[in-house]
Structure formats: structure tokens, C-alpha cells
Amino acid sequence: ADRTSEPLCLRGRRPTRRDATDEERTMASAAGTPVDDACVLKFKDLKSKRKYKYVTYKIDNDCIVVANEGAPNAGFDEFTEALPENDPRYAVFDFEWETKDGCKKSKIVFVTWVPDTAKIRNKMLYASSKDKFKRELDGIQVEIQGTDFSEVEEKVFLDKCSGH
């Protein structure tokens, strides 16, 4: 089988036929969930080259991978539509706004999206992996955590980024 389409963090791993024990799960989460190289590359493309407006990430097969990305001209609504109603995600968003005196500003926002309706195991997995993943993305300026869509509205981003 061609394994080149798999995320790098999964290549070479043998599929297991049994569920991990609680002890193994605890050990894995303490070490942090592996991050696919594409995650950091897409972030750098967003930050330095402005190739994307946003990038969302998910934990898939115990590895953080890119879920999707928004074109440079994507609107805020497209970003929130990329957040699933019942599944957690990490995201980075290049948020731009205009100050009262007409200056254009932008900040890179890290979003932890963990809806109240997500499964408890997923909530725990995303919570335990967040800090390590965030450290991989050098250049995050603001962090927002959302458990429902009212916490990831454009006004919340504006308030956080502009210091209100």
C-alpha cells in the first residue's frame, strides 16, 4: 500500500488490533499528540506568505493534521462554517480590522474550538494536546477558546485583538 498519502506522524506505525489501555493513553497524552509536518508548513504559509486566511486542524488517528484551509480572501463566516458543530478543532486565523483612526491592523489568532456537544474523550484529548501544539506554531499573538458559536463571533475576535 502507498503510505505517502498518510501524515508523516503515522508513517511506519503498525496498526493495532486492540484498544490502548488507560495507562498507554495516559503515557501518550503526557508525551503530547504528534503533529504532522504539514500543520507547521501551512501555518508558516498563512503567517509569512498570506497564502491562507485560516487553517483548521484536527486530531485524527492520534496525530494532529490539517483539516482544511481558507483562501486568502475568505470571509469570517467561511471560517466559522469550517468549525464543526460537534467536533473539536484547533485553528489559526489571520484576523484583520481597522482602528478608529483608519489604520489597518492584523493579528494571528489561535482558536481552540471544543463544543459543549463534543465527546468527553475528544474534549480531554484536545485539552491535553493544545499547549504542545501551540508551541509548534511560532507567531501566535492572541488566543481564543470557544465552546459554542457565540464565543467565536467576529466581535469577540475584534475585542481580543484590539485590547477592548
Secondary structure by P-SEA (a helix, b strand, c coil): cccccccccccccccccccccaaaaaaaaaacccccaaaaaaaaaacccccccbbbbbbcccbbbbcccccccccaaaaaaacccccccccccbbbbbcccbbbbbbbbbbbcccccccaaaaaaaaaacaaaaaacccccbbbbbcccccccaaaaaaaaacc
